[in-house]
């Protein structure tokens, strides 16, 4: 394989698909079964941890006397994961994804153990930061594995499997975490997961070592990192951390770290994303931009759905949370639809449809501010919106690998994840500012079911985000590279 050169080898693999008994093999065929089960299981466990940790976090903060530092337990994960994404892209492109993946999983597990055994809140936050570094390393390395090992015809299916891995954790994770926290203690939510990673690693790592190890040019272990990109990665991580600190400490003095954070963040983002991303240049830049627009607009809106249902319609937190439960299934359904070979010629149209569904769901959600509109309207609308997200998010991953040369798959995958993560932060901050400006700050009565918020505060979040999603529908018309 190495003698052919990576690009020639990839084309050859795609042109001559694996055939067993007259049938083309799928992701669970004999050739790919162990690897597919292994890497999808890793994603499943990461998804379970991500959905479960929010349930245990308040109890952990209270027991560690660190409620005032609560937000930093989340921001610590985010800032280090950004650095991990860029580092993993560099590592995977130059030395293969095996080292980044194993180091990332080790760091993820070490962070979980550190948080789970912490005796003080600062140790807990440190554990979350180590965990974030590991998570950033893992997600990009997995994308590179998919790009190197699976022929192009199977990539939509494995991306759909990644999306489906979030369905069960999104439903079961919070309930299981709540039961464990109540009966065994919050620490077991953290220390119990690392043990479960052993089985998927035993399946996946031998396959990755055999089929995806080493640099694409055969110079495994000798290629050096791009120091400029590493410096930019440090800048984006530190800048994001300063901005989050400023946002969590609303005083005039906070303008200093806020400005410093922006000064670090903006040039780092421009240097790490493909040239032309923010003007929607055709091809890869628009794919990366679309990922951020879709994820940011949807997540920013979704964050306010339970709050709106509790404070404006008097639903219990449990019922408000269930309003989003069906979305996990329809998101997986959308990912499955985009993975069908028959729809491949229509991928761009499906992505346009997906963004229109997302925009419609976000625009319909605040209709429940009108008392005559049933509260279940949000659940129906969100199910359609999640179906649209399944079409779009998995497709951006597929297209990114299709448009990336093998030696650039890691860096481009990191750019995709950075666009996703940063847009979440920026649009959540913008939505929160609009919410507070229009009287949304008085939400402390949520526990009693009464509302101190003006309904317009919620509309000020949802309607602009619907507009952002419509911009995403336009961006889908730019993802086909010009000829």
C-alpha positions as CSV (number, residue, x, y, z in Angstrom):
1,X,0.0,0.0,0.0
2,X,2.7,2.5,0.9
3,X,4.5,1.9,-2.5
4,X,1.4,3.1,-4.3
5,X,1.3,6.4,-2.5
6,X,-1.7,7.3,-0.2
7,X,-3.8,9.1,-2.8
8,X,-3.4,6.3,-5.3
9,X,-4.1,3.7,-2.7
10,X,-7.3,5.5,-1.6
11,X,-8.6,5.7,-5.1
12,X,-7.7,2.1,-5.7
13,X,-9.6,1.0,-2.6
14,X,-12.6,3.0,-3.6
15,X,-12.6,1.8,-7.2
16,X,-12.4,-1.9,-6.2
17,X,-14.7,-2.3,-3.1
18,X,-14.4,-5.4,-0.9
19,X,-16.6,-8.2,-2.2
20,X,-17.6,-11.3,-0.3
21,X,-19.9,-13.9,-1.8
22,X,-20.8,-11.6,-4.7
23,X,-21.9,-8.8,-2.4
24,X,-20.1,-5.6,-1.4
25,X,-19.1,-5.5,2.2
26,X,-20.6,-2.9,4.5
27,X,-19.1,-1.3,7.7
28,X,-20.0,-4.6,9.6
29,X,-18.6,-6.8,6.9
30,X,-15.7,-9.1,7.8
31,X,-13.1,-6.7,6.7
32,X,-14.3,-3.7,8.8
33,X,-16.3,-5.4,11.6
34,X,-13.8,-5.2,14.4
35,X,-12.7,-1.6,13.6
36,X,-16.3,-0.4,13.2
37,X,-17.5,-1.9,16.5
38,X,-14.4,-0.6,18.3
39,X,-14.5,3.0,17.2
40,X,-18.3,3.3,17.4
41,X,-18.1,2.0,20.9
42,X,-15.6,4.6,21.8
43,X,-18.0,7.3,20.5
44,X,-20.8,5.7,22.4
45,X,-18.9,5.9,25.7
46,X,-17.8,9.5,25.0
47,X,-21.5,10.3,24.2
48,X,-22.7,8.7,27.4
49,X,-20.2,10.6,29.5
50,X,-21.1,13.9,27.8
51,X,-24.8,13.4,28.5
52,X,-24.4,12.0,32.0
53,X,-22.0,14.5,33.4
54,X,-24.5,17.4,33.5
55,X,-26.6,15.5,35.9
56,X,-23.8,14.8,38.3
57,X,-22.1,18.1,38.0
58,X,-24.3,20.2,40.4
59,X,-24.0,17.6,43.2
60,X,-20.2,17.5,42.7
61,X,-19.9,21.3,42.8
62,X,-22.0,21.4,46.0
63,X,-20.1,18.7,47.8
64,X,-16.7,20.2,46.8
65,X,-17.9,23.7,48.0
66,X,-17.3,25.0,44.5
67,X,-20.6,26.3,43.2
68,X,-19.1,29.7,42.5
69,X,-16.7,27.9,40.1
70,X,-19.3,25.8,38.5
71,X,-19.1,27.3,35.0
72,X,-15.3,26.7,34.9
73,X,-15.9,23.0,35.0
74,X,-17.5,23.3,31.6
75,X,-15.2,26.0,30.1
76,X,-12.1,24.2,31.3
77,X,-13.2,21.2,29.1
78,X,-13.9,23.4,26.1
79,X,-10.7,25.5,26.1
80,X,-8.4,22.5,26.3
81,X,-10.4,20.5,23.7
82,X,-9.8,23.2,21.2
83,X,-6.0,22.8,21.6
84,X,-6.4,19.1,21.5
85,X,-8.3,19.3,18.2
86,X,-5.5,21.2,16.4
87,X,-2.7,19.1,18.0
88,X,-4.5,15.9,16.9
89,X,-4.8,17.2,13.4
90,X,-1.1,17.9,13.2
91,X,-0.2,14.6,14.9
92,X,-2.5,12.5,12.7
93,X,-1.3,14.1,9.4
94,X,2.4,13.7,10.2
95,X,2.6,10.5,12.2
96,X,-0.7,8.8,11.8
97,X,-3.8,8.8,14.0
98,X,-2.8,5.9,16.3
99,X,-0.7,8.0,18.7
100,X,-3.2,10.8,18.9
101,X,-6.0,8.4,19.5
102,X,-4.3,6.4,22.2
103,X,-3.0,9.5,24.0
104,X,-6.4,11.1,23.8
105,X,-8.2,8.1,25.3
106,X,-5.6,7.9,28.0
107,X,-6.0,11.6,28.8
108,X,-9.8,11.4,28.7
109,X,-9.7,8.5,31.2
110,X,-7.1,10.2,33.4
111,X,-9.2,13.3,33.5
112,X,-12.3,11.3,34.5
113,X,-10.4,9.6,37.3
114,X,-8.9,13.0,38.5
115,X,-12.3,14.6,38.6
116,X,-13.9,11.6,40.2
117,X,-11.4,11.4,43.0
118,X,-11.0,15.2,43.5
119,X,-11.1,16.5,47.0
120,X,-11.3,20.2,46.0
121,X,-13.1,22.1,43.2
122,X,-9.8,23.2,41.6
123,X,-8.7,19.6,41.2
124,X,-12.1,18.7,39.7
125,X,-11.7,21.5,37.1
126,X,-8.2,20.4,36.4
127,X,-9.6,16.9,35.7
128,X,-12.2,18.4,33.3
129,X,-9.4,20.2,31.5
130,X,-7.4,17.1,31.1
131,X,-10.5,15.3,29.9
132,X,-11.1,18.0,27.3
133,X,-7.6,17.7,25.9
134,X,-8.2,14.0,25.5
135,X,-11.6,14.5,23.9
136,X,-10.2,16.9,21.4
137,X,-7.4,14.5,20.4
138,X,-9.9,11.6,20.1
139,X,-12.5,13.1,17.9
140,X,-10.2,14.4,15.2
141,X,-8.1,11.2,15.2
142,X,-11.3,9.2,14.6
143,X,-12.1,11.3,11.6
144,X,-8.7,10.6,10.2
145,X,-9.1,6.8,10.8
146,X,-12.4,6.9,8.8
147,X,-10.7,8.8,6.0
148,X,-7.8,6.4,5.8
149,X,-9.4,3.0,6.3
150,X,-12.9,3.2,4.9
151,X,-13.5,3.5,1.1
152,X,-15.5,6.6,0.2
153,X,-18.7,4.6,-0.4
154,X,-18.8,3.5,3.3
155,X,-17.9,6.8,4.9
156,X,-21.6,8.1,5.0
157,X,-22.6,4.8,6.8
158,X,-19.9,5.0,9.5
159,X,-20.7,8.7,10.1
160,X,-24.3,7.7,10.5
161,X,-23.2,5.1,13.0
162,X,-21.3,7.8,15.0
163,X,-24.5,9.9,15.1
164,X,-26.6,6.9,16.1
165,X,-24.2,6.4,19.0
166,X,-25.6,9.5,20.6
167,X,-29.3,8.3,20.6
168,X,-29.3,5.9,23.5
169,X,-26.9,8.1,25.7
170,X,-29.1,11.2,25.1
171,X,-32.1,9.3,26.5
172,X,-30.6,6.9,29.0
173,X,-27.5,8.9,30.1
174,X,-29.2,11.5,32.3
175,X,-31.5,8.9,33.9
176,X,-28.6,6.5,34.6
177,X,-26.4,9.2,35.9
178,X,-29.1,10.4,38.2
179,X,-29.6,6.9,39.6
180,X,-25.9,6.4,40.1
181,X,-25.5,9.8,41.7
182,X,-28.4,9.1,44.0
183,X,-27.5,5.6,45.1
184,X,-23.7,5.3,44.7
185,X,-22.5,8.9,44.6
186,X,-21.5,11.3,41.9
187,X,-17.9,10.1,41.8
188,X,-19.0,6.8,40.2
189,X,-20.3,8.7,37.2
190,X,-16.7,9.7,36.5
191,X,-14.6,6.8,37.7
192,X,-16.8,4.0,36.2
193,X,-16.4,4.9,32.5
194,X,-12.6,4.4,32.0
195,X,-12.9,0.7,32.7
196,X,-15.5,0.3,29.9
197,X,-13.1,1.7,27.3
198,X,-10.9,-1.4,27.5
199,X,-13.1,-3.6,25.3
200,X,-13.6,-1.2,22.3
201,X,-9.8,-0.4,22.4
202,X,-9.0,-4.1,22.2
203,X,-11.0,-4.3,19.1
204,X,-10.0,-1.1,17.3
205,X,-6.4,-0.5,18.1
206,X,-4.9,-3.6,16.3
207,X,-6.9,-2.6,13.2
208,X,-5.8,1.0,13.3
209,X,-2.2,0.0,13.9
210,X,-2.3,-2.4,10.9
211,X,-4.2,-0.2,8.5
212,X,-3.9,3.5,9.4
213,X,-0.6,3.9,11.4
214,X,2.1,6.2,10.1
215,X,2.3,9.3,8.0
216,X,0.6,9.3,4.6
217,X,4.0,9.7,2.8
218,X,5.5,6.7,4.6
219,X,7.7,8.9,6.9
220,X,6.1,7.7,10.2
221,X,7.7,9.3,13.2
222,X,10.0,11.7,11.3
223,X,7.7,14.5,10.2
224,X,7.8,17.5,12.5
225,X,4.8,19.6,13.7
226,X,3.9,22.9,12.2
227,X,5.0,25.2,15.1
228,X,2.9,28.1,13.8
229,X,-0.3,26.1,14.0
230,X,0.6,24.9,17.5
231,X,1.0,28.5,18.5
232,X,-2.3,29.4,16.9
233,X,-3.9,26.5,18.8
234,X,-2.6,27.8,22.1
235,X,-3.9,31.3,21.1
236,X,-7.4,30.0,20.3
237,X,-7.5,28.0,23.5
238,X,-6.3,30.8,25.7
239,X,-8.4,33.4,23.9
240,X,-11.5,31.3,24.4
241,X,-10.7,30.8,28.0
242,X,-10.3,34.6,28.6
243,X,-13.5,35.4,26.8
244,X,-15.4,32.8,28.9
245,X,-13.9,34.2,32.1
246,X,-15.0,37.7,31.1
247,X,-18.5,36.5,30.3
248,X,-18.8,34.8,33.7
249,X,-17.6,37.8,35.6
250,X,-19.7,40.7,34.4
251,X,-17.7,43.7,35.8
252,X,-16.0,46.6,34.0
253,X,-12.7,45.1,34.8
254,X,-13.7,42.0,32.9
255,X,-13.3,44.0,29.7
256,X,-9.6,43.6,30.0
257,X,-9.5,39.8,29.7
258,X,-12.3,40.0,27.2
259,X,-10.4,42.3,24.9
260,X,-7.2,40.2,25.4
261,X,-9.1,37.1,24.6
262,X,-10.6,38.5,21.4
263,X,-7.1,39.7,20.4
264,X,-5.8,36.2,20.7
265,X,-8.8,34.4,19.3
266,X,-9.6,36.3,16.1
267,X,-6.2,35.8,14.4
268,X,-5.9,32.3,15.6
269,X,-9.3,31.4,14.1
270,X,-8.4,33.0,10.8
271,X,-5.2,31.1,10.7
272,X,-6.6,27.7,11.6
273,X,-9.7,27.7,9.4
274,X,-9.5,27.3,5.6
275,X,-8.9,30.5,3.7
276,X,-12.3,31.9,2.5
277,X,-14.3,30.3,5.3
278,X,-16.0,33.5,6.5
279,X,-16.9,34.6,2.9
280,X,-18.3,31.2,2.1
281,X,-15.8,30.4,-0.7
282,X,-16.9,27.4,-2.7
283,X,-15.9,23.9,-1.6
284,X,-14.1,23.1,1.6
285,X,-14.4,26.6,3.2
286,X,-18.2,26.5,2.8
287,X,-18.3,23.0,4.3
288,X,-16.5,24.2,7.4
289,X,-18.6,27.3,7.7
290,X,-21.8,25.3,7.3
291,X,-20.8,23.1,10.2
292,X,-20.5,26.1,12.5
293,X,-23.6,27.8,11.3
294,X,-25.7,24.7,11.7
295,X,-24.4,23.6,15.0
296,X,-24.3,27.1,16.6
297,X,-27.8,28.2,15.6
298,X,-29.4,24.9,16.6
299,X,-27.6,24.4,20.0
300,X,-28.0,28.1,20.9
301,X,-31.8,27.8,20.4
302,X,-32.1,24.4,22.0
303,X,-30.4,25.6,25.2
304,X,-33.4,27.9,25.8
305,X,-36.2,25.4,25.0
306,X,-36.5,23.8,28.5
307,X,-36.2,27.2,30.2
308,X,-39.0,28.6,28.0
309,X,-41.3,25.6,28.7
310,X,-40.7,25.7,32.5
311,X,-41.0,29.5,33.0
312,X,-43.6,30.4,30.4
313,X,-45.8,27.3,30.2
314,X,-45.3,25.9,33.7
315,X,-44.0,22.4,32.7
316,X,-41.9,20.5,35.1
317,X,-38.1,20.2,34.3
318,X,-38.6,16.5,33.5
319,X,-41.4,17.2,31.0
320,X,-39.5,20.1,29.5
321,X,-36.5,17.8,29.0
322,X,-38.7,15.1,27.4
323,X,-39.8,17.6,24.8
324,X,-36.3,17.2,23.2
325,X,-36.1,13.4,23.7
326,X,-37.5,12.4,20.3
327,X,-34.8,14.5,18.6
328,X,-32.2,11.9,19.3
329,X,-34.0,9.3,17.2
330,X,-34.9,11.7,14.3
331,X,-31.3,13.0,14.3
332,X,-30.1,9.4,13.8
333,X,-32.7,8.9,11.1
334,X,-31.5,11.9,9.2
335,X,-27.9,10.6,9.4
336,X,-29.1,7.2,8.1
337,X,-30.9,8.8,5.2
338,X,-27.8,10.7,4.1
339,X,-25.8,7.5,4.2
340,X,-27.9,5.7,1.6
341,X,-26.0,5.3,-1.7
342,X,-29.1,6.2,-3.7
343,X,-29.2,9.7,-2.2
344,X,-25.5,10.5,-2.9
345,X,-26.2,12.5,-6.1
346,X,-28.7,14.6,-4.2
347,X,-26.5,15.3,-1.1
348,X,-26.4,19.1,-1.6
349,X,-30.2,19.3,-1.9
350,X,-30.7,17.2,1.2
351,X,-28.4,19.5,3.1
352,X,-30.4,22.5,1.9
353,X,-33.6,20.8,3.0
354,X,-32.0,20.0,6.3
355,X,-31.1,23.6,7.0
356,X,-34.6,24.7,6.0
357,X,-36.1,22.2,8.5
358,X,-33.7,23.5,11.2
359,X,-34.7,27.1,10.5
360,X,-38.4,26.2,10.6
361,X,-38.1,24.3,13.9
362,X,-36.3,27.2,15.6
363,X,-38.9,29.7,14.2
364,X,-41.9,27.6,15.3
365,X,-40.6,26.9,18.9
366,X,-41.5,30.4,20.3
367,X,-45.1,30.0,19.1
368,X,-45.7,28.2,22.5
369,X,-45.4,31.6,24.1
370,X,-49.0,32.0,22.9
371,X,-51.1,30.2,25.5
372,X,-53.5,28.7,22.9
373,X,-50.6,26.9,21.2
374,X,-50.1,23.4,22.7
375,X,-46.8,22.9,24.5
376,X,-46.2,19.7,22.6
377,X,-45.8,21.8,19.4
378,X,-42.1,22.3,20.4
379,X,-41.6,18.5,20.6
380,X,-42.9,18.0,17.1
381,X,-41.0,20.9,15.7
382,X,-37.8,19.8,17.3
383,X,-38.1,16.3,16.0
384,X,-38.2,17.8,12.4
385,X,-35.3,20.1,13.3
386,X,-33.2,17.2,14.6
387,X,-33.9,15.2,11.4
388,X,-32.5,18.2,9.4
389,X,-29.4,18.3,11.7
390,X,-28.9,14.6,11.0
391,X,-28.9,15.3,7.3
392,X,-26.5,18.2,7.6
393,X,-23.9,17.4,10.3
394,X,-23.1,13.9,9.0
395,X,-22.9,15.2,5.4
396,X,-20.4,17.9,6.4
397,X,-18.2,15.2,7.8
398,X,-18.5,13.1,4.7
399,X,-17.8,16.0,2.4
400,X,-14.8,17.2,4.4
401,X,-13.1,13.9,3.9
402,X,-14.0,13.8,0.3
403,X,-12.5,17.2,-0.3
404,X,-9.4,16.7,1.7
405,X,-6.1,15.3,0.5
406,X,-5.0,12.4,2.7
407,X,-2.1,14.5,4.2
408,X,-4.6,17.3,5.1
409,X,-7.4,15.2,6.6
410,X,-6.3,15.8,10.2
411,X,-5.9,19.5,9.9
412,X,-9.2,19.9,8.0
413,X,-11.0,17.7,10.5
414,X,-9.7,19.9,13.3
415,X,-10.9,23.0,11.4
416,X,-14.4,21.4,11.2
417,X,-14.5,20.7,14.9
418,X,-13.2,24.2,15.7
419,X,-15.9,25.8,13.6
420,X,-18.5,23.7,15.5
421,X,-17.2,24.5,19.0
422,X,-16.5,28.2,18.5
423,X,-19.9,28.9,16.8
424,X,-21.6,27.3,19.8
425,X,-19.8,29.7,22.2
426,X,-20.3,32.8,20.1
427,X,-24.0,32.3,19.3
428,X,-24.8,31.2,22.8
429,X,-23.2,34.3,24.1
430,X,-25.1,36.5,21.6
431,X,-28.4,34.7,22.4
432,X,-27.8,35.1,26.1
433,X,-27.0,38.8,25.7
434,X,-30.2,39.4,23.7
435,X,-32.2,37.4,26.3
436,X,-30.9,39.4,29.2
437,X,-31.3,42.7,27.4
438,X,-35.1,42.1,26.9
439,X,-35.9,41.1,30.5
440,X,-34.7,37.5,30.5
441,X,-32.5,37.9,33.5
442,X,-35.3,37.4,36.0
443,X,-35.6,33.7,35.6
444,X,-34.9,32.7,39.2
445,X,-38.5,31.7,39.7
446,X,-38.2,28.7,37.5
447,X,-38.3,26.3,40.4
448,X,-41.8,27.6,41.4
449,X,-43.1,27.6,37.8
450,X,-43.6,31.4,37.8
451,X,-42.0,33.7,35.3
452,X,-40.2,36.9,35.7
453,X,-39.1,37.0,32.1
454,X,-40.8,38.8,29.3
455,X,-41.8,36.5,26.4
456,X,-40.0,38.8,24.0
457,X,-36.7,37.8,25.6
458,X,-37.2,34.3,24.3
459,X,-38.3,35.5,20.9
460,X,-35.1,37.6,20.7
461,X,-33.2,34.3,21.0
462,X,-35.1,32.0,18.6
463,X,-36.0,34.3,15.7
464,X,-32.4,35.5,15.1
465,X,-31.1,31.9,15.3
466,X,-33.7,30.9,12.7
467,X,-32.3,33.6,10.5
468,X,-28.8,32.3,11.0
469,X,-30.0,28.8,10.0
470,X,-31.5,30.3,6.8
471,X,-28.1,31.7,6.1
472,X,-26.9,28.1,6.4
473,X,-29.4,27.1,3.8
474,X,-27.7,29.5,1.4
475,X,-24.2,28.2,2.3
476,X,-25.3,24.7,1.2
477,X,-25.5,26.1,-2.3
478,X,-21.7,26.9,-2.1
479,X,-20.4,23.5,-1.0
480,X,-19.8,22.2,-4.5
481,X,-16.4,23.2,-5.6
482,X,-16.3,25.4,-8.7
483,X,-15.1,23.7,-11.9
